[in-house]
Amino acid sequence: MEIKNIAAIIYDHNEGGLSYRNLAEKYGIDRTEVHQIVMSKHNKPKKTMEIVREVKEELPLPDDINLLKKELREARLKIELQDFMLDISSKELGIDLRKKHGTRQSK
């Protein structure tokens, strides 16, 4: 199958919303083949380690200790602000918004 047909199949599926059956009729191929094409070329979710690697590559760490101290201070202030906002929201709404450790998920 030609590359432009593969691209057209994927485009029609993603953008046009055509089903595998409709794509198979349109391009004259078996619908299982359409499924294989779409799934092989479909954007698969990235694994966690791939994301971590990308972040590490994108953000070089600064060498300046003063800059690191400043960033740490800002991060701590942000966390403190978020905690403060949760406290205010909890008081106004009358419910605890924080996750309790050790609780089980409801079914």
N, C-alpha and C positions, 0 to 999 in steps of 0.2 A: 504494500500500500504506500502511496506517495505521502511525503511529509506534509504537503499542503492539505491533503485530505484528512490526515490525522489532526492537524491544527483546526480544520474546519469542524470536525466531529466534536472536538473538545470545546470549541467556541459555541457551537450550537447547543451543546449540552449545558454548559455553564451559563451562558448569556441568554440563549433562546429558550432554555427550559425544556428542550425536547427529551422525550424518554428514550431509553435504549431501543425499544421497538420501533419508534418513529425514525430514529437515526439509522437503524438497520434498513428500513424501507427506503429512506432517502438516498443512502449511499450504496445500496445493493449488497450489503454484507450481513453476516449472521449477527444476531444481537449479542451473543456471548463474546464475539470478537469486539463489538462496540464496547461492551462492559470492560473487557481487558484493556482496551485502548484508553478509555476514560480513567480507569483506576491506576494504570501505569503512569500516566502523565498528570494525574490529579495532584494538586499540592497536598502532600502528606504533612501532618503536623510534625514539627521538629521535636526531637528528643531533648530532654532537659540539658544533657551534657553539651549538645550542639549549641544551645542558646547560651549556656555559660561560657563556652569557648568564644562565641561571637562577641559577647559583652567584654570579655577580657581583652580581645583583640582591638575593640573599638575604643576602650577607655584606658589610656596609659596612666599609670600611677605617677603622681608628682613626687619628685625627690626632696622637695623643700619641707622640712618638718613643721615650720610655721603654717604653711598652707594646709598640711594634713591636720594640724590642731584646729585650724579655723573650720575645716570641713566637718570634723568630728563634733565641734561645738554646735555647728548649724544642724547637724543630724540629731543631736541630743535635744536641741530646742524644738525641732520639728516633732519629735516623739512626745516631748512634754506638752506641746500645743495640742497634739491629737488626744492625749490623755485628758487634758483640760476640757476639750470639746466633748469628749465622751461623758465626762462627769456632768457637764451642763445639760447635755441632751438627756442623760438618764434622769436627772432631777426634774426636768421639764416634762418628760414623757411618763415618768413614774415607773419605768422598767429598766432593768439592767441590760445594757447593750453589749457588755463585754462577754466574750466566750468563757465559759467555765471549764477549767481543765478537768479531764477525766469523765466528761459527760458522754453518753452514747448517742449516736444518731437516731432520730426517730424514723420509724418505718413507714 
